[in-house]
Amino acid sequence: MISIKNAKKTYRMGDEEIKALDDVTFDVKQGEFIAIIGPSGSGKSTLLHTIGGLDSLDNGSITVDGDDLAVLKDRDLARYRNKTVGFIFQNFNLQSRYTALDNVELGLIFAGMPKKERKEKARAALEKVGLADRVSHKPTELSGGQQQRVSIARAMVNSPKVILADEPTGNLDSKSGEKIIELLHDLQQKMNVTILVVTHDDRIAHKADRILRILDGKIVEDVTNGKKEAVKEYTD
Amino acid sequence: MKFIDSIQIAFSNLFRQKLRTLLTIFSIVIGATLISLVYAVIPGFENFLNAQFNSMNSPKLIEIYASKERPGQEFMGSIGSGPEEYKEGDSGSISFDFATFKDADMEKISQVDGVKKVHEIPMPTVEYAKMEEKDKRLKVSYAVYLPEFLQENLNLVAGEKLKDSNSGKMMLANQFVESFGYSNAEEMIGKTIILRVKQQPTFDAVASIAVPSSVTAMEEKVKDYKFEVVGITEKTILSSAVYLSYTDALEMSRFARGSDNVLTDKDEQRIVAWVELDSADRADEVKKKIEELGYSGMTYEESQNILNDIFGVLTIAFSSFGVLAMAVSSLGILNTLVMAVYERTREIGVMKAIGATKKTVALLFTLEAALIGLFGGLIGLGLGFGIAELLNIIGHKTVLSAFDTLDLSNVSSLLLLAPGLSVVVATIAGIYPAIRASKLDPVKALHYE
C-alpha cells in the first residue's frame, strides 16, 4: 500500500541542519494500523506530512496506492490529499464558524461533489462516528472528544485508503482519548483502512499492529504483532 | 470545486469580520458613487443640449464667416498649442477684426458646387410681443429668421412649420402659450401677435447722420408689426424666441437699426451667413471650397464635435476623481485581504490538507476581493443614481423648471461602468493576497499560531 524508499529530508534551523528523515525505508500493507513513536523532533511528523503529500522529500521516494508522490503536480497532489489520504490533527483544526456538517463537507466541496450528495455523505460520516445528533453544532458547542470525532468524520468522508493521524489523543482527557482510539481501531477493522498514527500514547501503541520507533530521523525499531524484529539500521 | 460553491464560501468568508469588510466596501463606494453620479448627470446634460442643438440645426448647414479665420478660432487655437510662427501681416495679439460680406461675396459662394442657397440672417431687436386681443406684453429674447431646412428636426406642439415664403406669419416658443394665459397651444394658432420694434440707431446709422449732437435729440421711433401665429415649438432653452420669415425679419432689422444698409454692402455687421447644402455628405468638400475663396466656415459636424468634446472633457475630469478614489480604496482592499490571509493561515493549511488546490485557494481570495468590489460598486451606483435623481427632482422644482426634457438622472449602459470598474479594481487588489495565500506551505500553515 505504502512504500517508502531511502527517504531523506533535511531542515535548516539557523546554522544547524536537522535531519528529519535520514534514509528511511519501509513498506506498509493495506489495512495495517501502525503507531509511530519517538521523542519530539525525531521526525515523526515529517514522516506523516510527506506521506500525506503536504511536504516533499529531498531524496528518495514515497509511493502510495501506486502514486509516486514526487511526480504529482499540485492538482494531482490535491486530489491525492482529497481522495487517497485523510488527516487527523492533534488540535482538530476544525473551522469554528462552520457546523460539524459543514466541516465534514468541505473536502467534498473541493472534490466538486453536488450539494445533495455531499450533505448525505457528510451526515453518514458523522453518524458513523456517533455524532448523528450533533450535525448542526459548531465546534465550540462540542467537547474535545466530539470535535476530534468530527475531524475523524472529515478524514474518512471521502473513503480514503490511508488515515494519517498526528497525536489524535494529545489534546484529550484519557476517557475521550480512549473512545478515539476505539473509533480508529474500529475503522481499521470494518473498512480495512490503513492507519498511521504519530503518538506518545501507550494505549494506541498497544492497539497497533506494528510500532515504528523513530530517533533522529531514522527508524530504530520496527515491531510487528508484539514481536521485536531486527532493525536494518541503527543510530550512529 | 464548483464555481457556485467558491462564490458561496468567498461570500461567507467576507462577513467574518463584518466591520472591517463594511469599511472596506465603503471605501470603494465613494469612488463608485462619484463615477455613477457623473455618468448619470453629464450624459443627461449632453443629451439635452444635443437635442436643443439639433432642434434648430441641420447636417446640411455650414455657418460661414466673411473673415479668413473663424471668429474666436484664433483664441481657441492659442490654448495649449503653443506659439505659432509669426508671418508678415499677422497681428501679434488676438484680433477681432471681422471682415464683412458684400453682395459679390454672396454671389460667389452661392455659385460653389454643392451650395443650394446662402441664407443671410436678419435678427431684429424686438421690444415686446403682445396679443392683439390682450394687454399683456412679453419680452422677446430672440427674434430670428429660421430657414425651412433648419426646421427639419424641430418639433411643434401645435400648428405647422414656418415656410420661407410665409411673410406675415410667425412661430413662437412654447413658453409664450402659458405666459399669454392659454392652457392649450392650439388656442394660439391663427391668433394675431404684435411685435413692437424700437429704433436703436447703431454707429453706422448715426455716422450717416453726420451730426453727432442730433443723437440725443433724436426722437424715439417705434413700429408695430402684426403676425399670424402658425406654429408653436416644443419647449427649448430659447424660451422666449420668435421665428420669422426672411423678408419680415429683414424689414424689422432695418427699422430697428434705423438704416437701410442692413445686409447690404455697407453693413458692417454682415459677418456671418448660413449655407444650405444640396446634401449633408458634401459638407466637408463644400467647406473646403468656400475656404479656398477666402472665407471660413464651420460645418454641422464640427460644431457638434465641439459640444461633444466639451462633455467628453467634463466626463473624464469628473470621473477621474472617482477613479482616483477607487485607486486609493484598492489599497484598503489589499490591506484587508492580506490581513485575512494572516488570520486564516491555519485554515488555509487545513484546506490544502483536505484537498484544495493552489488555484482553489487563490480563487477564493480573488472572489472575495471581487465581491467587495461588486458590493461597493452596486451601492455606489445606487447612491450615485439616487443623488442624481434627487438633483433631478429638486432641480426641476426650482432652477430647471423650464426644461422638462433635461434628465439629470440619465439611465444608460454607461452606469454599469462604476460597478464594473470597482470589480476590476478590487479584483486586481486581490491578486497579491490570493497568490500569497495559494503559495503558503501547508505544513507551516497548519502549525501557524
Interface residues (C-beta under 8 A of the other chain):
Chain A: H49 G52 L54 D55 D74 R75 A78 R79 R81 N82 K83 G86 F87 F89 N93 Q95 R97 L106 G107 I109 F110 A111 G112 P114 K115 R154 N158
Chain B: M1 K2 D5 I9 S12 R16 R346 E347 G349 V350 M351 K352 A353 I354 G355 A356 T357 K358 K359 T360 P442 V443 L446
